[in-house]
Amino acid sequence: MEIHLARMLGYDQIEPGKTTGYRVPIECVFTKVVTPASSLHRRLRTGENPAYYGLDTRPHKDEVVFLPETITTWSTKIEAGGDVYRTLKEMAKAGGLVGREANRLKELTIAGAEALSMEAAKAGLVLADGKFEFVLGPGRNLLFADSVYTWDENRWLYQLPNYRWVDLSKQVARNAYNIQGEWKRALKEAQKQYPQDKSRWPSPPDMGEDVRELFARASAAVRFALTDGREAEHFVKDVAQRVADGLDRLKDKYHRDELEEEV
């Protein structure tokens, strides 16, 4: 295995067309499937034009939407204020890419998503969305960097025999906190009052050993699926059912669902 080390540079340290050996400061986000918990799903339900994404109708509240083509968005974390989204042309210019390098970045993002999706399908998983990062290496070749085929950078779905979709990504924890509700409301209020002072934001409460166990099992199931393919399918199915049952118990306790709505 050949390994390239890369520098983390700011915009002012990058000379377009000349600087190499650095991490391109662009997070390349791809979406293949729109899940009910995603912000895009919410936007499509409440006003954004579905035709822009190749869809004929707006999704229902709990509908998992398979897009006809993979869509890409571009962001960075090196600017103040957290995630900043811009067009690929704007991001490429700021990130020092020239010529066809921006197009190549998009091509690699989509190709990487397709390759990972095929691997996940071997164990019955569906890759919904995720992100890649790249290094501009020797000869100005764009190379996949950071973590690529991992649990924590992507959203993984499994469909149970009853046709229920279960998210096996970090969304497991988010769903648990959405159902609990109180911390999310307090967090949103603190973010409005103290947008630049994270020390004033409340820490998430301990959701208990059961939720931690679900989180750990979901992580293990995806890792097993990506390394063992079809041999992992029975384990993945068992974990997906456990996650679904665990979230249902939380809904019964808090009378709220994953979208923070009362049930």
Backbone torsions as a table, in degrees:
resi	resn	phi	psi	omega
1	MET	NA	129.7	178.2
2	GLU	-93.9	131.8	-177.0
3	ILE	-118.6	132.7	175.3
4	HIS	-115.3	129.3	174.4
5	LEU	-91.2	141.9	-175.9
6	ALA	-128.9	151.3	177.9
7	ARG	-88.7	151.4	174.6
8	MET	-101.3	105.7	-174.1
9	LEU	-114.0	150.8	172.0
10	GLY	-84.9	167.8	-178.5
11	TYR	-53.9	-41.4	-174.4
12	ASP	-73.6	-8.4	178.6
13	GLN	-97.6	-1.8	-176.7
14	ILE	-104.9	124.2	175.2
15	GLU	-99.7	109.0	-175.1
16	PRO	-53.4	132.7	177.9
17	GLY	81.3	-6.9	-176.1
18	LYS	-124.7	-45.2	-177.3
19	THR	-68.1	134.3	174.9
20	THR	-134.2	176.1	178.3
21	GLY	71.5	33.7	179.7
22	TYR	-134.5	156.4	175.0
23	ARG	-75.7	122.5	177.7
24	VAL	-63.8	123.4	-173.2
25	PRO	-78.2	51.3	-179.3
26	ILE	-132.9	126.3	170.9
27	GLU	-91.1	119.0	-174.0
28	CYS	-96.7	101.2	-173.3
29	VAL	-97.7	132.2	177.8
30	PHE	-122.2	149.9	177.7
31	THR	-134.6	124.5	176.6
32	LYS	-110.1	-33.4	-177.8
33	VAL	-134.1	132.9	-179.1
34	VAL	-99.5	115.9	-177.8
35	THR	-94.4	155.1	-177.9
36	PRO	-56.9	-28.0	-177.2
37	ALA	-82.9	-8.1	-175.5
38	SER	-80.9	155.7	179.0
39	SER	-67.8	-32.6	178.9
40	LEU	-65.0	-40.4	178.4
41	HIS	-59.9	-43.6	179.6
42	ARG	-63.4	-41.7	-179.7
43	ARG	-65.8	-39.0	179.7
44	LEU	-66.8	-34.0	179.4
45	ARG	-72.5	-27.5	-169.1
46	THR	-112.2	7.2	175.1
47	GLY	154.6	-29.1	-178.1
48	GLU	-66.7	142.2	-174.0
49	ASN	-71.2	115.3	-179.6
50	PRO	-65.9	-24.5	-179.1
51	ALA	-62.2	-27.7	178.9
52	TYR	-61.2	-26.8	-179.0
53	TYR	-104.7	13.4	178.4
54	GLY	79.5	19.2	-178.0
55	LEU	-104.9	148.0	-179.0
56	ASP	-89.2	-29.7	-175.1
57	THR	-136.0	166.5	174.9
58	ARG	-77.2	146.0	179.8
59	PRO	-74.5	152.6	170.7
60	HIS	-75.4	165.5	-174.5
61	LYS	-52.6	-45.8	-174.8
62	ASP	-103.4	13.7	-174.6
63	GLU	-81.8	133.0	172.0
64	VAL	-91.8	121.8	-171.0
65	VAL	-107.6	120.6	176.1
66	PHE	-91.7	117.7	-178.2
67	LEU	-76.5	144.6	179.0
68	PRO	-65.9	-27.5	177.5
69	GLU	-140.2	148.5	176.8
70	THR	-66.1	130.6	176.7
71	ILE	-105.0	154.1	-178.3
72	THR	-127.5	144.8	172.1
73	THR	-135.2	162.1	-169.9
74	TRP	-133.5	131.9	-177.7
75	SER	-144.9	172.2	175.9
76	THR	-146.1	155.0	177.3
77	LYS	-114.0	3.8	-175.6
78	ILE	-85.8	-3.1	176.4
79	GLU	-99.5	161.0	178.9
80	ALA	-66.3	144.5	175.9
81	GLY	98.7	9.0	177.1
82	GLY	85.0	-147.0	-177.5
83	ASP	-63.2	126.4	176.5
84	VAL	-119.8	124.3	-177.5
85	TYR	-104.3	135.8	176.9
86	ARG	-144.1	175.4	175.6
87	THR	-71.0	160.2	178.4
88	LEU	-60.7	-39.7	179.8
89	LYS	-60.8	-44.5	179.6
90	GLU	-65.5	-44.3	-178.2
91	MET	-66.6	-40.3	-179.4
92	ALA	-63.9	-40.8	179.0
93	LYS	-63.6	-45.4	179.6
94	ALA	-66.9	-31.7	-176.8
95	GLY	-88.1	3.8	174.4
96	GLY	85.0	13.5	179.0
97	LEU	-85.4	145.5	-177.6
98	VAL	-134.1	165.2	176.4
99	GLY	58.7	-131.6	-178.7
100	ARG	-88.1	8.6	-175.1
101	GLU	-63.4	-34.3	177.8
102	ALA	-66.3	-42.8	177.3
103	ASN	-62.6	-39.2	179.2
104	ARG	-64.2	-37.8	177.6
105	LEU	-59.3	-44.6	179.2
106	LYS	-66.6	-42.7	179.8
107	GLU	-59.7	-44.7	-179.7
108	LEU	-66.9	-37.3	178.7
109	THR	-61.3	-46.8	-179.4
110	ILE	-69.2	-41.3	179.3
111	ALA	-64.3	-39.8	178.1
112	GLY	-64.1	-40.5	178.6
113	ALA	-63.5	-40.2	179.7
114	GLU	-66.6	-42.1	-179.7
115	ALA	-63.9	-44.8	179.9
116	LEU	-66.4	-37.7	178.8
117	SER	-62.3	-40.6	179.3
118	MET	-65.7	-39.7	178.3
119	GLU	-65.3	-43.7	-178.7
120	ALA	-63.9	-36.4	-176.8
121	ALA	-63.7	-24.4	-179.7
122	LYS	-61.7	-26.3	178.4
123	ALA	-109.6	15.9	177.0
124	GLY	82.9	9.3	179.1
125	LEU	-89.4	152.0	173.3
126	VAL	-115.4	127.6	175.4
127	LEU	-85.0	115.6	-177.5
128	ALA	-87.9	-51.6	-179.7
129	ASP	-160.0	173.2	-179.9
130	GLY	174.9	-166.5	179.3
131	LYS	-148.8	154.6	174.5
132	PHE	-125.6	155.0	169.2
133	GLU	-127.2	156.2	-173.6
134	PHE	-133.0	154.8	172.4
135	VAL	-111.9	139.1	172.0
136	LEU	-90.9	101.1	-170.9
137	GLY	-94.2	-161.9	179.7
138	PRO	-56.2	138.8	-178.8
139	GLY	70.4	15.9	-177.8
140	ARG	58.3	34.9	174.0
141	ASN	-83.8	133.7	176.4
142	LEU	-83.0	124.7	-176.4
143	LEU	-121.6	137.8	174.1
144	PHE	-59.3	137.9	-175.1
145	ALA	-135.4	176.1	179.2
146	ASP	59.3	-141.9	177.8
147	SER	-98.2	135.0	-173.6
148	VAL	-114.3	-73.6	-177.4
149	TYR	-89.6	67.8	-175.0
150	THR	-125.9	164.6	-179.3
151	TRP	-68.5	-40.6	-167.7
152	ASP	-83.4	-11.6	-179.2
153	GLU	-97.5	-4.5	-172.1
154	ASN	-136.5	164.3	178.6
155	ARG	-109.4	122.9	-174.7
156	TRP	-114.9	135.3	-179.3
157	LEU	-121.2	149.7	173.1
158	TYR	-135.5	136.5	179.8
159	GLN	-101.7	121.8	178.8
160	LEU	-74.9	164.6	179.3
161	PRO	-56.5	-25.4	178.2
162	ASN	-86.0	12.6	177.4
163	TYR	73.6	8.1	176.1
164	ARG	-78.4	131.9	177.1
165	TRP	-88.5	135.3	179.7
166	VAL	-122.5	128.9	178.0
167	ASP	-85.1	125.4	-179.1
168	LEU	-110.8	20.1	178.7
169	SER	-97.0	-164.4	175.2
170	LYS	-60.3	-13.8	178.2
171	GLN	-61.5	-19.2	176.4
172	VAL	-55.3	-48.3	179.8
173	ALA	-68.6	-41.5	178.9
174	ARG	-60.4	-42.5	179.6
175	ASN	-61.2	-41.8	179.7
176	ALA	-61.0	-43.6	179.7
177	TYR	-71.4	-32.9	175.8
178	ASN	-63.2	-40.4	-180.0
179	ILE	-68.1	-40.8	178.7
180	GLN	-62.4	-42.0	167.8
181	GLY	82.5	-46.4	-170.8
182	GLU	-63.3	-45.3	-178.7
183	TRP	-64.8	-41.1	-179.6
184	LYS	-61.4	-40.7	178.7
185	ARG	-64.7	-42.5	179.5
186	ALA	-65.7	-38.3	179.9
187	LEU	-65.3	-45.4	-179.8
188	LYS	-61.8	-39.3	179.0
189	GLU	-66.0	-42.8	179.1
190	ALA	-65.8	-36.6	178.8
191	GLN	-66.1	-32.3	175.9
192	LYS	-71.0	-42.2	-177.2
193	GLN	-75.4	-38.4	-175.1
194	TYR	-129.9	65.2	-174.0
195	PRO	-61.2	-26.3	-177.7
196	GLN	-106.2	3.1	-176.2
197	ASP	-122.9	85.9	-176.5
198	LYS	-66.2	-18.4	178.7
199	SER	-65.9	-18.4	179.2
200	ARG	-91.4	-4.2	-179.6
201	TRP	-82.1	137.3	-178.5
202	PRO	-69.3	143.3	176.6
203	SER	-77.8	148.1	179.6
204	PRO	-67.0	141.8	179.3
205	PRO	-74.2	160.6	174.5
206	ASP	-74.0	118.7	-178.3
207	MET	-87.2	-0.9	175.2
208	GLY	100.1	165.1	-176.2
209	GLU	-63.2	-34.6	-178.7
210	ASP	-61.0	-44.2	-179.8
211	VAL	-68.9	-41.0	177.2
212	ARG	-59.7	-39.0	179.5
213	GLU	-65.4	-41.8	177.7
214	LEU	-61.8	-42.9	-179.4
215	PHE	-61.7	-46.4	-179.0
216	ALA	-65.7	-41.3	-179.5
217	ARG	-67.0	-38.6	178.3
218	ALA	-62.0	-44.4	177.6
219	SER	-60.3	-45.5	-179.5
220	ALA	-64.2	-39.4	-178.5
221	ALA	-62.9	-44.1	-179.8
222	VAL	-67.4	-43.7	178.7
223	ARG	-60.4	-42.8	179.3
224	PHE	-62.9	-43.1	-179.3
225	ALA	-61.8	-41.9	-176.9
226	LEU	-73.8	-22.3	-178.5
227	THR	-100.8	-25.4	-174.8
228	ASP	-119.7	-2.9	174.2
229	GLY	58.1	-129.4	-173.7
230	ARG	-62.6	-25.8	178.5
231	GLU	-64.5	-19.4	-177.4
232	ALA	-93.5	-7.2	-169.2
233	GLU	-60.6	-40.3	-179.9
234	HIS	-63.7	-42.3	179.5
235	PHE	-64.5	-43.0	179.9
236	VAL	-61.6	-43.4	178.9
237	LYS	-60.8	-43.8	180.0
238	ASP	-62.4	-43.4	-179.7
239	VAL	-66.1	-41.9	179.4
240	ALA	-59.6	-40.4	178.5
241	GLN	-66.2	-40.0	178.2
242	ARG	-63.5	-41.5	178.9
243	VAL	-63.7	-45.3	179.5
244	ALA	-60.1	-45.5	-179.8
245	ASP	-65.0	-39.8	180.0
246	GLY	-64.6	-41.6	177.8
247	LEU	-67.4	-35.2	177.5
248	ASP	-63.7	-37.6	177.9
249	ARG	-64.7	-38.2	177.5
250	LEU	-66.0	-39.0	178.0
251	LYS	-62.1	-40.5	178.0
252	ASP	-64.4	-33.1	-177.9
253	LYS	-76.3	-43.5	-172.8
254	TYR	-104.4	-8.5	178.7
255	HIS	57.6	43.9	-179.0
256	ARG	-147.4	151.3	-179.7
257	ASP	-106.8	-174.1	-175.9
258	GLU	-65.8	-17.7	178.7
259	LEU	-94.6	12.0	178.3
260	GLU	67.8	23.1	179.5
261	GLU	-104.4	144.5	-179.0
262	GLU	-68.0	141.9	178.9
263	VAL	-129.4	NA	NA
